[in-house]
Amino acid sequence: MYIHSDSERETQPIYTFIIMSEKTRYSDEELDEFRAIINEKLQIARQEYENYRAAVTNTDGNDTVDTSPTYKVLEEGASTLSKEEAGRLAQRQMKFIQNLQAALVRIENRTYGICRETGKLIPKERLRAVPHATLSIEAKSAKKR
């Protein structure tokens, strides 16, 4: 493309520079892919949570009521430890579920995959492995220091 100068009628080339901007968010198609991954993990996480909750509330019916007195004390102790562990696992699973649900909200808001520290996109590979991630690897590493 050339500009014609009225005064001198010379032609001079115009150089156009295309500045490639860094991608600031994932496309709707990419967000749909992540939504599917999260929904699948959410379904599994909810089932595991119900399993842990059932272990804590002893809904499966296994108890020490029908056990002979000599083993009852040992079994009750083991049962208590098992219930405590199941309770901790249930709490951890509920936190995971809440993080996945928050990720779905970010998808709806189109802010999913953006590092909350750097503002850059979190790599797809990381999001596929940890779909509820809110920090890039570099931000997470810097935070640990």
Secondary structure, 3 states (H helix, E strand, C coil): CEEECCCCCCEEECCCCCCCCCCCCCCHHHHHHHHHHHHHHHHHHHHHHHHHHHHHHCCCCCCCCCCCHHHHHHHHHHHHHHHHHHHHHHHHHHHHHHHHHHHHHHHHCCCCCECCCCCCECCHHHHHHCCCCCCCHHHHHHHHC
